[in-house]
Amino acid sequence: MRAFLESLTGPSRGNVNWLADNALTVSVGEGRALSVRPKDDLPPHDNDIATLQWADDGYAINVSAGRNVWVNGQEISSTLLVHGDMIEFGEKGPMSRYRLCNHSYPVRHTVEDILSDAYAYTRTSRRPFAKKMSGALRDSGRRLVSQTTFLFRITVVAALLVILGFGFLLYQNDRRLADSIEQESRKIEAVAIMLAQTREDALTPKDLASLREAFESQVLSAEQRLGTLEHRAGAPTRVIAASTRSVAFIQGAYGLRHLESGKLLRHVLGPNGEKLKTPLGQPLIEPGAMGEPAEFQFTGTGFLLEGVPLMATNRHVALPWTSGDREQTLKDAGLRAEMLRLLAYLPDQAEPIDAQLERFSEMADLAILAVDPGKVHGLGMPLADAAPQAGEELYLLGYPTGLKALIAQAGPGFLETLEKDGTLNFWSIASQLSAQSKIQPLASRGIVARTSSGAIVYDAETTTGGSGGPALNRRGEVVAINAAILPEFGGSNIGVPVAHLKALLREVESQ
């Protein structure tokens, strides 16, 4: 074998036409299939496009009359072929690579040869750029798979597997990083939501200034409110006085536990022990931090039940993280809320009572807390046997606005002490109020607007912090537990009918 033509395009792609005789005829048949035969085998045919004649060390190509052939991109009529020439037979004919093989055909091609062929094809082909590039890539891939050594193919496959492995690891790392970033953003969002509620119960110097102005104008006085209530509405003093001692100011704080690590979120401390903050001014808290657990503080109202050491309140007071979509927000952030501290302050008692959740209702906004029996002996409110009727008068007791209202009731002297000491501590203020017997609920009068098995609507005045307070009839019996405010309906409030509380008490007794 002197030489061969390796077809790079057309239906003969990948085929080899051996060149052994001195004189050969090259034909392009239907479908652009390339064929080579000895010149004397058959008479000339319409598909003949050129002849090859051996001369010295190679073949000379002579183009048939009326035909077109390009060698290395240049149209020719005849030329001596050189090893590696790219020959394009006709306007749409196939492109072939001419090779001298010194009477032998290489069983395998080197990568260099294959890539060289691809480069020569793209450089000399007259086809549109996109087509010749796709053809070169396709043919090179085919030849790398079929015409290289077995060892090379194994090496390429191994390299591809390694690349794919690294790619998969990078993808997994990217996914973990993305999940971590998303989890962190959800954690920040959840913490921000909880902090927003905590700010409602927090005291600031601005709040103290507002309270001072209120004292100066004499519009925030517990005595004034109670006196106005008795004077204008004729509210029975006996009902209010008998019930006040059983109405508790509830103060609590919960923390957030990171589910993955099992650790509470704690404040991150600086080099001097100060609590660090984020660029947005939020406390910087992390599961592995060394500071105190992050507290999310809240206040509310509860009342003791007659004959048992139990206290009733709203579920959203006993479990403040369950209101709205907060619980789902925490779950999405990989966090779980848990109570850190829950205290109940009763009027005329210097020390708070520890409270624990006993049971809560799935159907109504109610919860029952267990307290020390020795500290509530002789206290408690009776529950009404029947729901009130529309138009009936009722009395609402509670601690609306939390600590702010209590400071207002305590008088200017207590406020001056706070300002002098410079302390606005959530816990110490309540402790000082209790020690000085300054914790007393506010009372308001209202009329029942509507009653049903699911809710009682009335217009007794209250606000945030009064949730969980008792609504009493003229006999001093609890007819509803205050649960929500409806400012869009003229300041109306919604209470949970006492029948739901009785049902929850039966669950406690049966457990």
C-alpha positions in Angstrom: 0.0 0.0 0.0 1.4 3.3 -1.1 -1.1 5.7 0.3 -4.8 6.1 1.3 -7.6 8.6 1.3 -9.5 8.9 4.6 -12.9 10.4 4.2 -13.7 13.1 6.8 -17.2 14.1 5.6 -20.1 12.7 3.7 -21.6 9.2 4.0 -18.1 7.7 3.6 -16.9 9.5 6.8 -14.4 7.3 8.6 -13.8 5.0 5.6 -10.4 4.4 4.0 -9.8 4.1 0.3 -6.5 2.3 -0.3 -4.2 3.6 -3.1 -2.0 0.8 -4.4 -2.1 0.8 -8.3 -0.1 3.2 -10.4 -3.2 4.7 -12.0 -6.5 5.2 -10.2 -9.9 6.8 -10.9 -11.7 8.7 -8.2 -15.6 8.8 -8.4 -18.2 10.5 -6.3 -21.5 8.6 -6.5 -25.0 9.4 -5.4 -25.2 10.7 -1.9 -21.6 12.0 -2.1 -20.1 8.5 -1.5 -16.4 8.4 -2.4 -14.9 5.4 -4.3 -11.5 4.6 -5.9 -10.9 2.0 -8.6 -8.0 1.0 -10.9 -8.1 3.2 -13.9 -8.4 0.4 -16.4 -11.1 -1.6 -14.6 -14.1 0.3 -16.1 -14.5 2.8 -18.9 -15.0 6.4 -17.9 -18.2 7.1 -16.0 -20.3 10.3 -15.3 -19.4 10.0 -11.6 -15.7 10.2 -12.3 -14.1 13.4 -10.9 -10.3 12.9 -11.0 -7.5 10.5 -11.7 -4.5 9.6 -9.5 -1.2 8.8 -11.1 1.8 7.5 -9.1 4.9 9.5 -9.8 8.2 9.1 -7.9 7.2 9.2 -4.2 3.6 10.2 -4.4 0.4 10.5 -6.4 -0.4 13.3 -8.8 -4.1 14.3 -9.1 -5.6 15.3 -12.4 -9.1 16.8 -12.4 -11.6 15.6 -15.0 -12.9 18.1 -17.5 -15.9 20.1 -16.1 -15.2 19.0 -12.5 -14.0 20.9 -9.5 -11.4 19.8 -6.9 -9.8 21.8 -4.1 -6.6 20.9 -2.4 -5.9 22.6 0.9 -8.6 25.1 0.0 -7.2 26.0 -3.4 -9.0 24.9 -6.6 -6.6 22.9 -8.9 -6.6 21.2 -12.2 -3.6 19.0 -11.4 -1.0 18.9 -8.7 1.4 16.5 -6.9 -0.2 15.5 -3.6 1.8 15.8 -0.4 1.3 13.7 2.8 -1.4 15.3 4.8 -3.1 17.3 2.0 -6.9 17.9 2.4 -8.8 17.2 -0.8 -12.3 18.3 -1.4 -14.0 16.5 -4.3 -16.6 18.7 -5.9 -18.9 21.6 -4.7 -20.8 19.2 -2.4 -18.4 16.3 -2.5 -16.7 14.8 0.5 -13.5 16.0 2.0 -10.6 13.5 2.4 -7.2 13.4 4.0 -4.4 12.1 1.8 -1.7 10.1 3.6 1.4 8.2 2.5 1.8 5.1 4.6 5.0 3.5 3.3 3.1 0.3 2.3 1.5 0.1 5.8 -1.6 1.6 7.3 -1.4 2.8 10.9 -3.8 0.7 13.1 -4.1 3.6 15.5 -3.8 7.3 15.1 -2.2 9.7 17.6 -4.2 12.4 19.2 -2.0 14.9 17.5 -2.9 13.5 14.1 -6.6 13.6 14.8 -6.5 17.1 16.1 -4.4 18.1 13.2 -6.9 16.7 10.8 -9.7 18.6 12.5 -7.7 21.9 12.3 -6.9 21.3 8.6 -10.5 20.6 7.9 -11.8 23.8 9.6 -9.1 25.8 7.9 -9.6 24.5 4.3 -13.3 23.7 4.2 -15.5 26.1 2.3 -18.7 25.2 4.3 -20.3 27.7 6.6 -18.4 28.3 9.8 -21.0 26.7 12.1 -21.3 23.6 10.0 -17.6 23.0 9.6 -17.0 23.6 13.3 -19.7 21.1 14.3 -18.4 18.6 11.7 -14.8 18.9 13.0 -15.9 18.4 16.6 -18.1 15.5 15.7 -15.5 13.7 13.6 -12.7 14.4 16.1 -14.8 12.8 18.9 -15.6 9.8 16.8 -12.0 9.3 15.9 -10.7 9.8 19.4 -13.1 7.0 20.5 -12.5 4.6 17.7 -9.0 5.2 16.4 -6.8 5.8 19.4 -5.2 3.2 21.7 -7.2 1.3 24.3 -4.9 2.7 27.0 -5.6 6.2 25.8 -9.4 5.6 25.9 -9.2 4.2 29.4 -7.2 7.2 30.5 -9.7 9.6 28.9 -12.6 7.8 30.5 -10.9 7.8 33.9 -10.1 11.5 33.5 -13.7 12.2 32.6 -14.9 10.3 35.6 -12.6 12.2 37.8 -13.8 15.5 36.4 -17.4 14.4 36.8 -16.6 13.4 40.4 -15.1 16.7 41.2 -18.0 18.4 39.4 -20.5 16.5 41.6 -18.5 17.3 44.7 -18.5 21.0 43.8 -22.2 20.8 43.1 -22.9 19.2 46.4 -20.7 21.8 48.2 -22.6 24.6 46.3 -25.9 23.1 47.4 -24.8 22.8 51.0 -23.5 26.4 50.9 -26.7 27.6 49.3 -28.8 25.7 51.9 -26.6 27.1 54.7 -27.0 30.6 53.4 -30.8 30.1 53.0 -31.0 28.6 56.5 -29.0 31.5 57.9 -31.3 34.0 56.2 -34.3 32.2 57.5 -32.8 32.2 61.0 -32.2 35.9 60.8 -35.8 36.5 59.6 -37.2 34.4 62.4 -35.1 36.1 65.0 -36.2 39.5 63.6 -39.8 38.6 63.9 -39.4 37.5 67.5 -37.4 40.6 68.3 -40.2 42.8 66.8 -42.6 41.4 69.4 -40.1 41.8 72.2 -39.7 45.5 71.4 -43.4 46.0 72.1 -42.9 44.9 75.7 -39.5 46.6 76.1 -39.0 50.0 77.9 -36.9 52.8 76.5 -35.9 56.2 77.8 -38.4 57.7 75.4 -41.1 55.6 77.0 -40.2 57.0 80.4 -40.4 60.5 79.1 -43.8 59.8 77.7 -44.9 58.5 81.0 -43.6 61.5 82.8 -45.7 63.7 80.5 -48.7 61.6 81.3 -48.1 62.0 85.0 -47.8 65.8 84.6 -51.1 65.9 82.7 -52.7 63.5 85.3 -54.4 61.3 82.7 -52.7 58.0 83.6 -53.8 57.2 87.1 -55.2 53.9 88.3 -57.2 55.7 90.9 -58.6 58.0 88.3 -59.6 55.2 86.0 -61.2 53.1 88.7 -63.0 56.2 90.1 -64.3 57.1 86.6 -65.5 53.6 86.1 -67.4 53.6 89.4 -68.8 57.1 89.0 -69.9 56.9 85.4 -70.9 53.3 85.0 -71.9 52.4 88.5 -69.7 49.4 88.4 -70.1 47.2 91.5 -67.0 47.8 93.7 -67.5 44.5 95.3 -67.0 42.6 92.0 -63.8 44.4 91.1 -62.3 44.3 94.5 -63.0 40.6 95.0 -61.5 39.7 91.6 -58.5 41.9 91.5 -56.3 39.7 93.8 -56.7 36.7 91.5 -55.6 38.5 88.3 -51.9 37.9 87.5 -49.4 39.9 85.5 -47.6 37.3 83.4 -44.0 38.0 82.5 -41.9 35.5 80.5 -39.1 34.9 78.1 -38.3 32.2 75.6 -35.2 31.2 73.7 -34.5 29.5 70.4 -32.7 26.2 70.1 -30.8 25.3 67.0 -32.1 21.9 65.9 -29.0 20.7 64.1 -26.6 21.5 66.9 -29.1 21.1 69.8 -27.7 24.4 71.3 -29.6 27.5 72.4 -28.9 30.7 70.5 -26.6 32.8 72.6 -25.2 36.3 72.4 -21.9 36.7 70.7 -19.5 38.6 72.9 -16.8 41.0 71.9 -13.3 41.1 73.4 -14.5 43.2 76.4 -17.5 41.0 77.0 -19.9 43.4 75.3 -22.8 42.0 73.2 -22.1 42.3 69.5 -24.6 43.5 67.0 -25.1 42.9 63.2 -24.6 45.8 60.8 -28.4 46.3 60.9 -28.3 46.8 64.7 -29.8 43.4 65.6 -28.2 41.3 68.4 -25.6 38.9 67.0 -26.6 35.5 68.3 -25.2 32.0 67.4 -25.6 28.5 68.7 -21.9 28.2 69.7 -21.6 31.6 71.3 -20.4 32.2 74.9 -22.9 34.8 76.0 -26.2 34.5 77.8 -29.1 32.8 75.9 -31.0 35.3 73.7 -34.3 36.1 75.5 -37.5 37.0 73.6 -39.6 38.6 76.3 -43.3 39.0 76.5 -46.1 40.0 78.9 -49.7 39.2 79.3 -52.6 38.5 81.8 -53.8 35.4 83.5 -56.3 34.7 86.3 -56.6 32.0 89.0 -59.4 29.5 89.0 -61.5 28.9 92.0 -60.7 25.7 94.0 -57.6 24.5 92.0 -54.0 25.8 91.8 -54.4 26.6 88.2 -54.3 29.8 86.2 -56.1 30.5 82.9 -54.7 32.6 80.1 -54.5 32.7 76.3 -52.5 30.1 74.3 -50.7 33.0 72.5 -49.6 34.3 76.0 -48.4 30.9 77.3 -46.9 29.9 73.9 -46.2 33.3 72.2 -44.2 31.8 69.4 -47.3 29.9 68.1 -49.3 33.0 67.1 -49.5 33.8 63.4 -47.0 32.0 61.2 -44.1 32.3 63.7 -43.9 28.6 64.5 -43.6 27.7 60.8 -41.1 30.5 60.3 -38.9 29.0 63.1 -39.3 25.5 61.7 -38.1 26.7 58.3 -35.2 28.3 60.0 -34.2 25.1 61.8 -35.1 26.5 65.2 -37.4 25.5 68.0 -38.7 27.8 70.7 -38.7 26.8 74.4 -39.7 28.7 77.5 -36.8 30.0 79.6 -38.7 31.7 82.3 -42.4 32.2 83.1 -43.5 34.2 86.1 -46.9 35.3 87.5 -47.2 38.4 89.7 -50.3 38.7 91.9 -51.4 41.9 93.5 -50.3 42.4 97.1 -47.7 39.6 96.8 -44.1 40.7 97.0 -42.6 37.6 95.2 -43.6 36.2 91.8 -44.9 32.7 91.3 -43.2 30.3 88.9 -45.7 29.0 86.4 -45.6 26.0 84.1 -47.7 25.1 81.1 -50.2 22.4 82.1 -52.3 22.2 78.9 -53.4 24.2 76.0 -56.4 24.0 73.6 -56.1 23.1 70.0 -59.5 24.6 69.2 -59.5 27.8 71.2 -57.0 30.4 72.2 -56.7 29.1 75.8 -54.0 27.6 78.0 -53.8 26.5 81.6 -50.8 27.1 83.8 -49.9 25.2 87.0 -48.7 27.2 90.0 -47.6 26.5 93.6 -50.7 25.7 95.6 -49.3 27.2 98.8 -49.1 30.7 97.2 -52.6 30.9 95.8 -54.7 29.5 98.7 -58.0 31.2 99.0 -57.8 32.9 95.6 -59.5 32.1 92.4 -62.5 33.1 90.3 -65.7 31.2 89.8 -66.8 30.3 86.2 -70.3 31.2 84.9 -72.7 28.5 84.1 -74.1 30.3 81.0 -72.9 32.6 78.3 -73.9 36.3 78.6 -76.6 37.8 76.5 -76.2 40.7 74.0 -76.6 43.9 75.9 -75.4 42.6 79.2 -72.8 44.6 81.1 -69.4 43.0 81.8 -66.1 44.1 83.4 -62.7 43.3 82.0 -59.6 43.1 84.2 -56.0 42.9 82.9 -52.6 44.5 82.3 -52.8 46.3 79.0 -49.5 47.7 77.7 -47.7 45.6 80.3 -44.9 47.3 82.3 -45.7 50.7 80.9 -49.2 50.8 82.5 -47.8 49.4 85.7 -45.2 52.1 85.9 -47.9 54.6 85.2 -50.0 53.3 88.1 -47.0 53.2 90.4 -46.8 57.0 90.4 -44.2 59.7 89.7 -42.0 58.6 92.6 -41.4 55.1 91.2 -40.6 56.7 87.8 -38.1 59.0 89.3 -36.4 56.1 91.0 -36.1 54.3 87.7 -34.6 57.3 86.0 -32.2 57.9 88.9 -31.0 54.3 88.9 -30.8 54.3 85.1 -32.2 50.8 85.0 -34.7 49.6 82.4 -34.2 45.9 83.0 -37.3 43.9 82.0 -37.1 41.6 85.0 -35.9 44.1 87.7 -38.7 46.6 87.0 -41.4 44.0 87.6 -39.5 42.7 90.7 -39.4 46.3 92.1 -43.1 46.9 91.3 -44.0 43.6 93.0 -41.9 44.3 96.1 -43.6 47.7 96.6 -47.1 46.1 96.0 -47.5 48.2 92.8 -48.9 45.5 90.6 -52.7 46.1 90.2 -54.8 45.2 87.1 -56.8 47.9 85.3 -60.5 47.5 85.0 -62.9 48.6 82.2 -66.6 48.3 81.6 -68.2 47.1 78.4 -71.4 45.9 76.8 -71.8 42.5 75.1 -72.5 43.1 71.4 -72.8 39.6 70.2 -72.4 36.1 71.6 -72.0 32.7 70.0 -70.5 29.3 70.8 -67.2 30.4 69.4 -66.8 34.0 70.5 -68.2 36.8 72.6 -67.8 40.3 71.3 -67.8 43.3 73.6 -66.6 46.9 73.7 -64.7 47.0 77.1 -61.4 48.9 76.6 -58.1 47.1 76.5 -55.0 46.8 74.4 -51.9 44.6 73.9 -51.0 43.0 77.2 -54.6 42.5 78.3 -54.8 39.2 76.5 -55.7 36.4 78.9 -57.7 38.6 81.3 -61.1 37.6 82.6 -64.4 39.2 81.5 -66.8 39.1 84.4 -70.5 39.4 84.8 -72.3 41.4 87.6 -72.0 38.4 89.9 -68.2 38.3 89.5 -68.2 35.1 87.4 -65.9 34.6 84.4 -68.0 34.6 81.2 -65.1 34.9 78.7 -61.3 35.1 78.4 -60.1 38.2 76.5 -58.3 37.1 73.4 -58.2 39.7 70.6 -58.7 43.3 69.7 -60.7 44.5 66.7 -59.8 48.2 66.3 -61.4 48.3 62.9 -64.8 47.7 64.6 -64.7 50.6 67.0 -62.4 49.1 69.5 -64.4 45.9 70.0 -62.7 42.9 71.6 -63.2 39.2 71.3 -63.4 36.8 74.2 -63.3 33.0 74.3 -66.5 31.7 75.9 -66.0 30.2 79.3 -67.5 26.9 78.1 -64.2 26.3 76.2 -62.2 26.8 79.4 -64.4 24.3 81.2 -63.8 21.7 78.5 -60.0 22.3 78.8 -60.3 21.9 82.6 -62.0 18.6 82.2 -59.0 17.4 80.0 -56.6 18.4 82.8 -58.6 16.5 85.4 -58.7 13.4 83.2 -55.0 13.3 82.4 
